[in-house]
Amino acid sequence: MKLSTTLAVAIGLGALAACNNSAQEEVADNIEANAENTADAIEENADAVAENVVENADAAADAVRAEGENAADATRDGADADGNSAN
């Protein structure tokens, strides 16, 4: 009888230890998953910011080009008006 009681207690303790271990494992998995999700969000935000920076830089470059073309056209038009053009 004593052997069966000892065996039952041992099995119970083993099951309890397994439950505690799997609860710890679940917590560790959740921590890891949360860290992974946070890292993914950081990368997505960085990609969005980088995309916005590129779009803004492209728009600024286009504005500078347009301003330069307009200034050059105005200079050409002014030269034609005063008769000093080489055409």
DRENKOLTOR-371468 format. One record per residue: x, y, z of N, C-alpha, C, O, CB in turn; residue number from 1; residue in one letter. Coordinates in Angstrom, 1 decimal. Glycine has a CB too. Layout:
BEGIN
<rec n_xx="X" n_yy="Y" n_zz="Z" ca_xx="X" ca_yy="Y" ca_zz="Z" c_xx="X" c_yy="Y" c_zz="Z" o_xx="X" o_yy="Y" o_zz="Z" cb_xx="X" cb_yy="Y" cb_zz="Z" nr="NUM" rest="a"/>
...
//
This chain:
BEGIN
<rec n_xx="0.8" n_yy="-1.2" n_zz="0.0" ca_xx="0.0" ca_yy="0.0" ca_zz="0.0" c_xx="0.9" c_yy="1.3" c_zz="0.0" o_xx="0.6" o_yy="2.2" o_zz="-0.7" cb_xx="-0.9" cb_yy="0.0" cb_zz="1.2" nr="1" rest="m"/>
<rec n_xx="2.0" n_yy="1.2" n_zz="0.8" ca_xx="2.8" ca_yy="2.4" ca_zz="0.9" c_xx="3.5" c_yy="2.6" c_zz="-0.5" o_xx="3.7" o_yy="3.8" o_zz="-0.8" cb_xx="3.9" cb_yy="2.1" cb_zz="1.9" nr="2" rest="k"/>
<rec n_xx="3.8" n_yy="1.7" n_zz="-1.2" ca_xx="4.4" ca_yy="1.8" ca_zz="-2.6" c_xx="3.5" c_yy="2.5" c_zz="-3.5" o_xx="3.9" o_yy="3.4" o_zz="-4.3" cb_xx="4.9" cb_yy="0.5" cb_zz="-3.1" nr="3" rest="l"/>
<rec n_xx="2.2" n_yy="2.1" n_zz="-3.5" ca_xx="1.2" ca_yy="2.7" ca_zz="-4.4" c_xx="1.0" c_yy="4.1" c_zz="-4.0" o_xx="0.7" o_yy="5.0" o_zz="-4.9" cb_xx="-0.1" cb_yy="1.9" cb_zz="-4.4" nr="4" rest="s"/>
<rec n_xx="1.0" n_yy="4.5" n_zz="-2.7" ca_xx="0.8" ca_yy="5.8" ca_zz="-2.3" c_xx="1.9" c_yy="6.7" c_zz="-2.7" o_xx="1.8" o_yy="7.8" o_zz="-3.2" cb_xx="0.6" cb_yy="5.9" cb_zz="-0.8" nr="5" rest="t"/>
<rec n_xx="3.1" n_yy="6.2" n_zz="-2.6" ca_xx="4.3" ca_yy="6.9" ca_zz="-3.0" c_xx="4.3" c_yy="7.1" c_zz="-4.5" o_xx="4.7" o_yy="8.2" o_zz="-5.0" cb_xx="5.6" cb_yy="6.1" cb_zz="-2.5" nr="6" rest="t"/>
<rec n_xx="3.9" n_yy="6.1" n_zz="-5.2" ca_xx="3.9" ca_yy="6.2" ca_zz="-6.6" c_xx="2.8" c_yy="7.2" c_zz="-7.1" o_xx="3.1" o_yy="8.0" o_zz="-8.0" cb_xx="3.6" cb_yy="4.8" cb_zz="-7.3" nr="7" rest="l"/>
<rec n_xx="1.7" n_yy="7.2" n_zz="-6.4" ca_xx="0.6" ca_yy="8.2" ca_zz="-6.8" c_xx="1.1" c_yy="9.6" c_zz="-6.5" o_xx="0.8" o_yy="10.5" o_zz="-7.3" cb_xx="-0.7" cb_yy="7.9" cb_zz="-6.0" nr="8" rest="a"/>
<rec n_xx="1.8" n_yy="9.8" n_zz="-5.4" ca_xx="2.3" ca_yy="11.1" ca_zz="-5.0" c_xx="3.3" c_yy="11.5" c_zz="-6.0" o_xx="3.4" o_yy="12.7" o_zz="-6.5" cb_xx="2.9" cb_yy="11.1" cb_zz="-3.6" nr="9" rest="v"/>
<rec n_xx="4.2" n_yy="10.6" n_zz="-6.4" ca_xx="5.2" ca_yy="10.9" ca_zz="-7.4" c_xx="4.6" c_yy="11.3" c_zz="-8.7" o_xx="5.1" o_yy="12.3" o_zz="-9.4" cb_xx="6.2" cb_yy="9.7" cb_zz="-7.6" nr="10" rest="a"/>
<rec n_xx="3.6" n_yy="10.6" n_zz="-9.2" ca_xx="2.9" ca_yy="10.9" ca_zz="-10.4" c_xx="2.3" c_yy="12.3" c_zz="-10.3" o_xx="2.3" o_yy="13.1" o_zz="-11.3" cb_xx="1.9" cb_yy="9.8" cb_zz="-10.8" nr="11" rest="i"/>
<rec n_xx="1.6" n_yy="12.5" n_zz="-9.2" ca_xx="1.0" ca_yy="13.8" ca_zz="-9.0" c_xx="1.9" c_yy="15.0" c_zz="-9.0" o_xx="1.7" o_yy="16.0" o_zz="-9.6" cb_xx="0.2" cb_yy="13.8" cb_zz="-7.7" nr="12" rest="g"/>
<rec n_xx="3.1" n_yy="14.8" n_zz="-8.3" ca_xx="4.1" ca_yy="15.9" ca_zz="-8.3" c_xx="4.7" c_yy="16.1" c_zz="-9.7" o_xx="5.0" o_yy="17.2" o_zz="-10.1" cb_xx="5.2" cb_yy="15.5" cb_zz="-7.3" nr="13" rest="l"/>
<rec n_xx="4.9" n_yy="15.0" n_zz="-10.4" ca_xx="5.4" ca_yy="15.1" ca_zz="-11.8" c_xx="4.4" c_yy="15.8" c_zz="-12.7" o_xx="4.8" o_yy="16.7" o_zz="-13.5" cb_xx="5.6" cb_yy="13.7" cb_zz="-12.4" nr="14" rest="g"/>
<rec n_xx="3.1" n_yy="15.6" n_zz="-12.5" ca_xx="2.1" ca_yy="16.3" ca_zz="-13.3" c_xx="2.1" c_yy="17.7" c_zz="-12.9" o_xx="2.0" o_yy="18.6" o_zz="-13.8" cb_xx="0.7" cb_yy="15.6" cb_zz="-13.1" nr="15" rest="a"/>
<rec n_xx="2.2" n_yy="18.0" n_zz="-11.6" ca_xx="2.2" ca_yy="19.4" ca_zz="-11.2" c_xx="3.4" c_yy="20.1" c_zz="-11.7" o_xx="3.3" o_yy="21.3" o_zz="-12.1" cb_xx="2.2" cb_yy="19.4" cb_zz="-9.6" nr="16" rest="l"/>
<rec n_xx="4.6" n_yy="19.5" n_zz="-11.7" ca_xx="5.8" ca_yy="20.1" ca_zz="-12.2" c_xx="5.6" c_yy="20.4" c_zz="-13.7" o_xx="6.1" o_yy="21.4" o_zz="-14.2" cb_xx="7.0" cb_yy="19.2" cb_zz="-11.9" nr="17" rest="a"/>
<rec n_xx="5.0" n_yy="19.4" n_zz="-14.4" ca_xx="4.8" ca_yy="19.6" ca_zz="-15.8" c_xx="3.9" c_yy="20.8" c_zz="-16.1" o_xx="4.1" o_yy="21.6" o_zz="-17.0" cb_xx="4.3" cb_yy="18.3" cb_zz="-16.5" nr="18" rest="a"/>
<rec n_xx="2.9" n_yy="20.9" n_zz="-15.3" ca_xx="2.0" ca_yy="22.1" ca_zz="-15.4" c_xx="2.7" c_yy="23.4" c_zz="-15.2" o_xx="2.5" o_yy="24.3" o_zz="-15.9" cb_xx="0.8" cb_yy="21.9" cb_zz="-14.5" nr="19" rest="c"/>
<rec n_xx="3.5" n_yy="23.5" n_zz="-14.1" ca_xx="4.2" ca_yy="24.7" ca_zz="-13.8" c_xx="5.2" c_yy="25.0" c_zz="-15.0" o_xx="5.3" o_yy="26.2" o_zz="-15.3" cb_xx="4.9" cb_yy="24.6" cb_zz="-12.5" nr="20" rest="n"/>
<rec n_xx="5.8" n_yy="24.0" n_zz="-15.5" ca_xx="6.8" ca_yy="24.2" ca_zz="-16.5" c_xx="6.1" c_yy="24.7" c_zz="-17.8" o_xx="6.6" o_yy="25.6" o_zz="-18.5" cb_xx="7.6" cb_yy="22.9" cb_zz="-16.8" nr="21" rest="n"/>
<rec n_xx="4.9" n_yy="24.1" n_zz="-18.1" ca_xx="4.3" ca_yy="24.6" ca_zz="-19.3" c_xx="3.6" c_yy="25.9" c_zz="-19.1" o_xx="3.5" o_yy="26.7" o_zz="-20.1" cb_xx="3.2" cb_yy="23.5" cb_zz="-19.7" nr="22" rest="s"/>
<rec n_xx="3.3" n_yy="26.3" n_zz="-17.9" ca_xx="2.8" ca_yy="27.7" ca_zz="-17.7" c_xx="3.9" c_yy="28.7" c_zz="-17.9" o_xx="3.7" o_yy="29.7" o_zz="-18.4" cb_xx="2.2" cb_yy="27.8" cb_zz="-16.2" nr="23" rest="a"/>
<rec n_xx="5.1" n_yy="28.3" n_zz="-17.4" ca_xx="6.3" ca_yy="29.1" ca_zz="-17.6" c_xx="6.6" c_yy="29.2" c_zz="-19.1" o_xx="7.0" o_yy="30.3" o_zz="-19.6" cb_xx="7.5" cb_yy="28.6" cb_zz="-16.8" nr="24" rest="q"/>
<rec n_xx="6.5" n_yy="28.1" n_zz="-19.7" ca_xx="6.8" ca_yy="28.1" ca_zz="-21.2" c_xx="5.8" c_yy="29.0" c_zz="-21.9" o_xx="6.2" o_yy="29.7" o_zz="-22.9" cb_xx="6.8" cb_yy="26.6" cb_zz="-21.7" nr="25" rest="e"/>
<rec n_xx="4.6" n_yy="28.9" n_zz="-21.5" ca_xx="3.5" ca_yy="29.7" ca_zz="-22.2" c_xx="3.8" c_yy="31.2" c_zz="-21.9" o_xx="3.7" o_yy="32.0" o_zz="-22.8" cb_xx="2.1" cb_yy="29.4" cb_zz="-21.6" nr="26" rest="e"/>
<rec n_xx="4.2" n_yy="31.6" n_zz="-20.7" ca_xx="4.6" ca_yy="33.0" ca_zz="-20.4" c_xx="5.8" c_yy="33.4" c_zz="-21.3" o_xx="5.8" o_yy="34.5" o_zz="-21.8" cb_xx="4.9" cb_yy="33.2" cb_zz="-18.9" nr="27" rest="v"/>
<rec n_xx="6.8" n_yy="32.5" n_zz="-21.4" ca_xx="7.9" ca_yy="32.8" ca_zz="-22.2" c_xx="7.6" c_yy="33.0" c_zz="-23.6" o_xx="8.1" o_yy="33.9" o_zz="-24.3" cb_xx="9.0" cb_yy="31.7" cb_zz="-22.0" nr="28" rest="a"/>
<rec n_xx="6.7" n_yy="32.1" n_zz="-24.1" ca_xx="6.2" ca_yy="32.2" ca_zz="-25.5" c_xx="5.5" c_yy="33.5" c_zz="-25.8" o_xx="5.7" o_yy="34.2" o_zz="-26.8" cb_xx="5.3" cb_yy="31.0" cb_zz="-25.9" nr="29" rest="d"/>
<rec n_xx="4.7" n_yy="33.9" n_zz="-24.8" ca_xx="4.0" ca_yy="35.2" ca_zz="-24.9" c_xx="4.9" c_yy="36.4" c_zz="-24.9" o_xx="4.7" o_yy="37.3" o_zz="-25.7" cb_xx="2.9" cb_yy="35.4" cb_zz="-23.8" nr="30" rest="n"/>
<rec n_xx="5.9" n_yy="36.4" n_zz="-24.1" ca_xx="6.9" ca_yy="37.4" ca_zz="-24.1" c_xx="7.6" c_yy="37.5" c_zz="-25.4" o_xx="7.8" o_yy="38.6" o_zz="-26.0" cb_xx="8.0" cb_yy="37.2" cb_zz="-22.9" nr="31" rest="i"/>
<rec n_xx="8.0" n_yy="36.4" n_zz="-25.9" ca_xx="8.7" ca_yy="36.3" ca_zz="-27.2" c_xx="7.8" c_yy="36.8" c_zz="-28.3" o_xx="8.2" o_yy="37.6" o_zz="-29.2" cb_xx="9.2" cb_yy="34.9" cb_zz="-27.5" nr="32" rest="e"/>
<rec n_xx="6.5" n_yy="36.4" n_zz="-28.3" ca_xx="5.6" ca_yy="36.8" ca_zz="-29.3" c_xx="5.3" c_yy="38.4" c_zz="-29.3" o_xx="5.3" o_yy="39.0" o_zz="-30.3" cb_xx="4.2" cb_yy="36.1" cb_zz="-29.2" nr="33" rest="a"/>
<rec n_xx="5.2" n_yy="38.9" n_zz="-28.1" ca_xx="5.0" ca_yy="40.3" ca_zz="-27.9" c_xx="6.2" c_yy="41.1" c_zz="-28.4" o_xx="6.1" o_yy="42.1" o_zz="-29.1" cb_xx="4.8" cb_yy="40.7" cb_zz="-26.4" nr="34" rest="n"/>
<rec n_xx="7.4" n_yy="40.6" n_zz="-28.1" ca_xx="8.6" ca_yy="41.3" ca_zz="-28.6" c_xx="8.7" c_yy="41.2" c_zz="-30.1" o_xx="9.1" o_yy="42.2" o_zz="-30.7" cb_xx="9.9" cb_yy="40.6" cb_zz="-28.0" nr="35" rest="a"/>
<rec n_xx="8.3" n_yy="40.1" n_zz="-30.7" ca_xx="8.3" ca_yy="40.0" ca_zz="-32.1" c_xx="7.3" c_yy="40.9" c_zz="-32.8" o_xx="7.6" o_yy="41.6" o_zz="-33.8" cb_xx="8.0" cb_yy="38.5" cb_zz="-32.5" nr="36" rest="e"/>
<rec n_xx="6.1" n_yy="41.0" n_zz="-32.2" ca_xx="5.1" ca_yy="41.9" ca_zz="-32.7" c_xx="5.6" c_yy="43.4" c_zz="-32.6" o_xx="5.4" o_yy="44.2" o_zz="-33.5" cb_xx="3.8" cb_yy="41.8" cb_zz="-32.0" nr="37" rest="n"/>
<rec n_xx="6.2" n_yy="43.7" n_zz="-31.5" ca_xx="6.7" ca_yy="45.1" ca_zz="-31.3" c_xx="7.8" c_yy="45.4" c_zz="-32.4" o_xx="7.8" o_yy="46.5" o_zz="-32.9" cb_xx="7.3" cb_yy="45.3" cb_zz="-29.9" nr="38" rest="t"/>
<rec n_xx="8.7" n_yy="44.5" n_zz="-32.6" ca_xx="9.8" ca_yy="44.6" ca_zz="-33.5" c_xx="9.2" c_yy="44.8" c_zz="-34.9" o_xx="9.7" o_yy="45.6" o_zz="-35.7" cb_xx="10.8" cb_yy="43.4" cb_zz="-33.5" nr="39" rest="a"/>
<rec n_xx="8.2" n_yy="44.0" n_zz="-35.3" ca_xx="7.6" ca_yy="44.1" ca_zz="-36.6" c_xx="6.9" c_yy="45.5" c_zz="-36.8" o_xx="7.0" o_yy="46.1" o_zz="-37.8" cb_xx="6.5" cb_yy="43.0" cb_zz="-36.8" nr="40" rest="d"/>
<rec n_xx="6.3" n_yy="46.0" n_zz="-35.7" ca_xx="5.6" ca_yy="47.3" ca_zz="-35.8" c_xx="6.7" c_yy="48.4" c_zz="-35.9" o_xx="6.5" o_yy="49.4" o_zz="-36.7" cb_xx="4.8" cb_yy="47.6" cb_zz="-34.5" nr="41" rest="a"/>
<rec n_xx="7.8" n_yy="48.3" n_zz="-35.3" ca_xx="8.9" ca_yy="49.3" ca_zz="-35.4" c_xx="9.4" c_yy="49.3" c_zz="-36.9" o_xx="9.6" o_yy="50.3" o_zz="-37.4" cb_xx="10.1" cb_yy="49.0" cb_zz="-34.5" nr="42" rest="i"/>
<rec n_xx="9.6" n_yy="48.1" n_zz="-37.4" ca_xx="10.1" ca_yy="48.0" ca_zz="-38.8" c_xx="9.0" c_yy="48.6" c_zz="-39.8" o_xx="9.4" o_yy="49.3" o_zz="-40.7" cb_xx="10.4" cb_yy="46.6" cb_zz="-39.2" nr="43" rest="e"/>
<rec n_xx="7.8" n_yy="48.3" n_zz="-39.6" ca_xx="6.7" ca_yy="48.9" ca_zz="-40.4" c_xx="6.7" c_yy="50.4" c_zz="-40.4" o_xx="6.5" o_yy="51.1" o_zz="-41.4" cb_xx="5.4" cb_yy="48.3" cb_zz="-40.1" nr="44" rest="e"/>
<rec n_xx="6.8" n_yy="50.9" n_zz="-39.1" ca_xx="6.8" ca_yy="52.4" ca_zz="-39.0" c_xx="8.0" c_yy="53.0" c_zz="-39.6" o_xx="7.9" o_yy="54.0" o_zz="-40.3" cb_xx="6.8" cb_yy="52.7" cb_zz="-37.5" nr="45" rest="n"/>
<rec n_xx="9.2" n_yy="52.3" n_zz="-39.5" ca_xx="10.4" ca_yy="52.9" ca_zz="-40.1" c_xx="10.2" c_yy="52.8" c_zz="-41.7" o_xx="10.6" o_yy="53.8" o_zz="-42.3" cb_xx="11.6" cb_yy="52.0" cb_zz="-39.7" nr="46" rest="a"/>
<rec n_xx="9.6" n_yy="51.8" n_zz="-42.2" ca_xx="9.4" ca_yy="51.7" ca_zz="-43.6" c_xx="8.5" c_yy="52.9" c_zz="-44.1" o_xx="8.7" o_yy="53.5" o_zz="-45.1" cb_xx="8.8" cb_yy="50.4" cb_zz="-44.0" nr="47" rest="d"/>
<rec n_xx="7.4" n_yy="53.1" n_zz="-43.3" ca_xx="6.5" ca_yy="54.2" ca_zz="-43.7" c_xx="7.1" c_yy="55.5" c_zz="-43.6" o_xx="6.9" o_yy="56.4" o_zz="-44.5" cb_xx="5.3" cb_yy="54.1" cb_zz="-42.7" nr="48" rest="a"/>
<rec n_xx="8.0" n_yy="55.8" n_zz="-42.6" ca_xx="8.7" ca_yy="57.0" ca_zz="-42.4" c_xx="9.6" c_yy="57.2" c_zz="-43.6" o_xx="9.7" o_yy="58.3" o_zz="-44.2" cb_xx="9.4" cb_yy="57.1" cb_zz="-41.1" nr="49" rest="v"/>
<rec n_xx="10.4" n_yy="56.2" n_zz="-43.9" ca_xx="11.3" ca_yy="56.2" ca_zz="-45.0" c_xx="10.6" c_yy="56.5" c_zz="-46.3" o_xx="11.1" o_yy="57.3" o_zz="-47.1" cb_xx="12.1" cb_yy="54.9" cb_zz="-45.1" nr="50" rest="a"/>
<rec n_xx="9.5" n_yy="55.9" n_zz="-46.5" ca_xx="8.7" ca_yy="56.1" ca_zz="-47.8" c_xx="8.3" c_yy="57.6" c_zz="-47.8" o_xx="8.3" o_yy="58.2" o_zz="-48.9" cb_xx="7.5" cb_yy="55.2" cb_zz="-47.8" nr="51" rest="e"/>
<rec n_xx="7.8" n_yy="58.1" n_zz="-46.7" ca_xx="7.4" ca_yy="59.5" ca_zz="-46.7" c_xx="8.6" c_yy="60.5" c_zz="-46.9" o_xx="8.4" o_yy="61.5" o_zz="-47.6" cb_xx="6.7" cb_yy="59.9" cb_zz="-45.3" nr="52" rest="n"/>
<rec n_xx="9.7" n_yy="60.2" n_zz="-46.4" ca_xx="10.9" ca_yy="61.0" ca_zz="-46.6" c_xx="11.3" c_yy="61.0" c_zz="-48.1" o_xx="11.6" o_yy="62.1" o_zz="-48.6" cb_xx="12.1" cb_yy="60.5" cb_zz="-45.7" nr="53" rest="v"/>
<rec n_xx="11.2" n_yy="59.9" n_zz="-48.7" ca_xx="11.6" ca_yy="59.8" ca_zz="-50.1" c_xx="10.5" c_yy="60.5" c_zz="-50.9" o_xx="10.9" o_yy="61.3" o_zz="-51.9" cb_xx="11.6" cb_yy="58.3" cb_zz="-50.6" nr="54" rest="v"/>
<rec n_xx="9.3" n_yy="60.4" n_zz="-50.6" ca_xx="8.2" ca_yy="61.1" ca_zz="-51.4" c_xx="8.4" c_yy="62.6" c_zz="-51.2" o_xx="8.3" o_yy="63.4" o_zz="-52.2" cb_xx="6.8" cb_yy="60.7" cb_zz="-50.9" nr="55" rest="e"/>
<rec n_xx="8.7" n_yy="63.1" n_zz="-50.0" ca_xx="8.9" ca_yy="64.5" ca_zz="-49.7" c_xx="10.1" c_yy="65.0" c_zz="-50.4" o_xx="10.1" o_yy="66.1" o_zz="-51.0" cb_xx="9.0" cb_yy="64.8" cb_zz="-48.2" nr="56" rest="n"/>
<rec n_xx="11.2" n_yy="64.2" n_zz="-50.5" ca_xx="12.4" ca_yy="64.6" ca_zz="-51.1" c_xx="12.2" c_yy="64.7" c_zz="-52.7" o_xx="12.6" o_yy="65.7" o_zz="-53.3" cb_xx="13.5" cb_yy="63.6" cb_zz="-50.8" nr="57" rest="a"/>
<rec n_xx="11.4" n_yy="63.8" n_zz="-53.2" ca_xx="11.1" ca_yy="63.8" ca_zz="-54.6" c_xx="10.2" c_yy="65.0" c_zz="-55.0" o_xx="10.5" o_yy="65.7" o_zz="-56.0" cb_xx="10.3" cb_yy="62.5" cb_zz="-55.0" nr="58" rest="d"/>
<rec n_xx="9.3" n_yy="65.4" n_zz="-54.1" ca_xx="8.4" ca_yy="66.5" ca_zz="-54.3" c_xx="9.3" c_yy="67.8" c_zz="-54.3" o_xx="9.1" o_yy="68.7" o_zz="-55.1" cb_xx="7.3" cb_yy="66.6" cb_zz="-53.3" nr="59" rest="a"/>
<rec n_xx="10.2" n_yy="67.9" n_zz="-53.3" ca_xx="11.0" ca_yy="69.1" ca_zz="-53.2" c_xx="11.9" c_yy="69.2" c_zz="-54.4" o_xx="12.1" o_yy="70.3" o_zz="-54.9" cb_xx="11.9" cb_yy="69.0" cb_zz="-51.9" nr="60" rest="a"/>
<rec n_xx="12.5" n_yy="68.1" n_zz="-54.8" ca_xx="13.4" ca_yy="68.1" ca_zz="-56.0" c_xx="12.6" c_yy="68.6" c_zz="-57.3" o_xx="13.1" o_yy="69.4" o_zz="-58.1" cb_xx="14.0" cb_yy="66.8" cb_zz="-56.3" nr="61" rest="a"/>
<rec n_xx="11.4" n_yy="68.1" n_zz="-57.4" ca_xx="10.5" ca_yy="68.5" ca_zz="-58.5" c_xx="10.2" c_yy="70.0" c_zz="-58.4" o_xx="10.2" o_yy="70.7" o_zz="-59.5" cb_xx="9.2" cb_yy="67.7" cb_zz="-58.5" nr="62" rest="d"/>
<rec n_xx="10.0" n_yy="70.5" n_zz="-57.2" ca_xx="9.7" ca_yy="71.9" ca_zz="-57.1" c_xx="10.9" c_yy="72.8" c_zz="-57.4" o_xx="10.7" o_yy="73.8" o_zz="-58.1" cb_xx="9.2" cb_yy="72.2" cb_zz="-55.6" nr="63" rest="a"/>
<rec n_xx="12.1" n_yy="72.3" n_zz="-57.1" ca_xx="13.3" ca_yy="73.1" ca_zz="-57.4" c_xx="13.5" c_yy="73.0" c_zz="-58.9" o_xx="13.9" o_yy="74.1" o_zz="-59.5" cb_xx="14.6" cb_yy="72.4" cb_zz="-56.7" nr="64" rest="v"/>
<rec n_xx="13.3" n_yy="71.9" n_zz="-59.6" ca_xx="13.4" ca_yy="71.8" ca_zz="-61.0" c_xx="12.4" c_yy="72.8" c_zz="-61.7" o_xx="12.8" o_yy="73.5" o_zz="-62.6" cb_xx="13.2" cb_yy="70.4" cb_zz="-61.5" nr="65" rest="r"/>
<rec n_xx="11.2" n_yy="72.8" n_zz="-61.3" ca_xx="10.2" ca_yy="73.6" ca_zz="-61.9" c_xx="10.5" c_yy="75.1" c_zz="-61.7" o_xx="10.4" o_yy="75.9" o_zz="-62.6" cb_xx="8.8" cb_yy="73.4" cb_zz="-61.3" nr="66" rest="a"/>
<rec n_xx="11.0" n_yy="75.5" n_zz="-60.5" ca_xx="11.4" ca_yy="76.8" ca_zz="-60.2" c_xx="12.6" c_yy="77.2" c_zz="-61.1" o_xx="12.6" o_yy="78.4" o_zz="-61.6" cb_xx="11.8" cb_yy="77.0" cb_zz="-58.7" nr="67" rest="e"/>
<rec n_xx="13.5" n_yy="76.3" n_zz="-61.3" ca_xx="14.7" ca_yy="76.6" ca_zz="-62.2" c_xx="14.2" c_yy="76.8" c_zz="-63.6" o_xx="14.7" o_yy="77.7" o_zz="-64.3" cb_xx="15.7" cb_yy="75.5" cb_zz="-62.1" nr="68" rest="g"/>
<rec n_xx="13.3" n_yy="75.9" n_zz="-64.1" ca_xx="12.9" ca_yy="76.1" ca_zz="-65.4" c_xx="12.1" c_yy="77.4" c_zz="-65.6" o_xx="12.3" o_yy="78.0" o_zz="-66.6" cb_xx="11.9" cb_yy="74.9" cb_zz="-65.8" nr="69" rest="e"/>
<rec n_xx="11.3" n_yy="77.7" n_zz="-64.6" ca_xx="10.5" ca_yy="79.0" ca_zz="-64.7" c_xx="11.5" c_yy="80.2" c_zz="-64.8" o_xx="11.3" o_yy="81.1" o_zz="-65.5" cb_xx="9.6" cb_yy="79.1" cb_zz="-63.6" nr="70" rest="n"/>
<rec n_xx="12.5" n_yy="80.2" n_zz="-63.9" ca_xx="13.5" ca_yy="81.3" ca_zz="-63.9" c_xx="14.2" c_yy="81.3" c_zz="-65.2" o_xx="14.5" o_yy="82.4" o_zz="-65.7" cb_xx="14.5" cb_yy="81.1" cb_zz="-62.7" nr="71" rest="a"/>
<rec n_xx="14.6" n_yy="80.2" n_zz="-65.7" ca_xx="15.3" ca_yy="80.2" ca_zz="-67.0" c_xx="14.4" c_yy="80.7" c_zz="-68.1" o_xx="14.9" o_yy="81.5" o_zz="-69.0" cb_xx="15.9" cb_yy="78.8" cb_zz="-67.3" nr="72" rest="a"/>
<rec n_xx="13.2" n_yy="80.3" n_zz="-68.1" ca_xx="12.2" ca_yy="80.7" ca_zz="-69.2" c_xx="12.0" c_yy="82.2" c_zz="-69.1" o_xx="12.0" o_yy="82.9" o_zz="-70.1" cb_xx="10.9" cb_yy="80.0" cb_zz="-69.0" nr="73" rest="d"/>
<rec n_xx="11.9" n_yy="82.7" n_zz="-67.8" ca_xx="11.8" ca_yy="84.2" ca_zz="-67.7" c_xx="13.0" c_yy="84.9" c_zz="-68.2" o_xx="12.8" o_yy="86.0" o_zz="-68.7" cb_xx="11.5" cb_yy="84.5" cb_zz="-66.2" nr="74" rest="a"/>
<rec n_xx="14.2" n_yy="84.4" n_zz="-67.9" ca_xx="15.4" ca_yy="85.0" ca_zz="-68.4" c_xx="15.4" c_yy="85.0" c_zz="-70.0" o_xx="15.8" o_yy="86.0" o_zz="-70.6" cb_xx="16.6" cb_yy="84.3" cb_zz="-67.9" nr="75" rest="t"/>
<rec n_xx="15.0" n_yy="83.9" n_zz="-70.6" ca_xx="15.0" ca_yy="83.8" ca_zz="-72.0" c_xx="14.0" c_yy="84.8" c_zz="-72.6" o_xx="14.2" o_yy="85.5" o_zz="-73.6" cb_xx="14.6" cb_yy="82.4" cb_zz="-72.5" nr="76" rest="r"/>
<rec n_xx="12.8" n_yy="84.8" n_zz="-72.0" ca_xx="11.7" ca_yy="85.7" ca_zz="-72.4" c_xx="12.2" c_yy="87.2" c_zz="-72.3" o_xx="11.9" o_yy="88.0" o_zz="-73.2" cb_xx="10.4" cb_yy="85.5" cb_zz="-71.6" nr="77" rest="d"/>
<rec n_xx="12.9" n_yy="87.5" n_zz="-71.3" ca_xx="13.4" ca_yy="88.9" ca_zz="-71.1" c_xx="14.4" c_yy="89.2" c_zz="-72.1" o_xx="14.5" o_yy="90.4" o_zz="-72.6" cb_xx="14.0" cb_yy="89.1" cb_zz="-69.7" nr="78" rest="g"/>
<rec n_xx="15.3" n_yy="88.3" n_zz="-72.5" ca_xx="16.3" ca_yy="88.5" ca_zz="-73.5" c_xx="15.7" c_yy="88.7" c_zz="-74.9" o_xx="16.1" o_yy="89.6" o_zz="-75.7" cb_xx="17.3" cb_yy="87.4" cb_zz="-73.6" nr="79" rest="a"/>
<rec n_xx="14.6" n_yy="88.0" n_zz="-75.2" ca_xx="13.9" ca_yy="88.2" ca_zz="-76.5" c_xx="13.2" c_yy="89.5" c_zz="-76.5" o_xx="13.1" o_yy="90.1" o_zz="-77.6" cb_xx="12.9" cb_yy="87.0" cb_zz="-76.7" nr="80" rest="d"/>
<rec n_xx="12.7" n_yy="90.0" n_zz="-75.4" ca_xx="11.9" ca_yy="91.2" ca_zz="-75.4" c_xx="12.8" c_yy="92.4" c_zz="-75.7" o_xx="12.3" o_yy="93.4" o_zz="-76.3" cb_xx="11.2" cb_yy="91.4" cb_zz="-74.1" nr="81" rest="a"/>
<rec n_xx="14.0" n_yy="92.4" n_zz="-75.2" ca_xx="14.9" ca_yy="93.6" ca_zz="-75.4" c_xx="15.7" c_yy="93.5" c_zz="-76.7" o_xx="16.5" o_yy="94.4" o_zz="-76.9" cb_xx="15.8" cb_yy="93.8" cb_zz="-74.2" nr="82" rest="d"/>
<rec n_xx="15.5" n_yy="92.5" n_zz="-77.5" ca_xx="16.2" ca_yy="92.4" ca_zz="-78.8" c_xx="17.6" c_yy="91.9" c_zz="-78.7" o_xx="18.3" o_yy="92.0" o_zz="-79.7" cb_xx="16.2" cb_yy="93.7" cb_zz="-79.4" nr="83" rest="g"/>
<rec n_xx="18.0" n_yy="91.4" n_zz="-77.6" ca_xx="19.4" ca_yy="90.9" ca_zz="-77.4" c_xx="19.5" c_yy="89.4" c_zz="-77.6" o_xx="20.5" o_yy="88.8" o_zz="-77.3" cb_xx="19.9" cb_yy="91.3" cb_zz="-76.1" nr="84" rest="n"/>
<rec n_xx="18.5" n_yy="88.8" n_zz="-78.1" ca_xx="18.5" ca_yy="87.3" ca_zz="-78.3" c_xx="19.4" c_yy="87.0" c_zz="-79.5" o_xx="19.5" o_yy="87.7" o_zz="-80.5" cb_xx="17.1" cb_yy="86.7" cb_zz="-78.5" nr="85" rest="s"/>
<rec n_xx="20.0" n_yy="85.8" n_zz="-79.4" ca_xx="20.9" ca_yy="85.4" ca_zz="-80.5" c_xx="20.1" c_yy="84.6" c_zz="-81.6" o_xx="20.8" o_yy="84.1" o_zz="-82.5" cb_xx="22.0" cb_yy="84.5" cb_zz="-80.0" nr="86" rest="a"/>
<rec n_xx="18.8" n_yy="84.5" n_zz="-81.5" ca_xx="18.1" ca_yy="83.7" ca_zz="-82.5" c_xx="18.0" c_yy="84.5" c_zz="-83.8" o_xx="17.4" o_yy="84.0" o_zz="-84.8" cb_xx="16.7" cb_yy="83.4" cb_zz="-82.1" nr="87" rest="n"/>
//
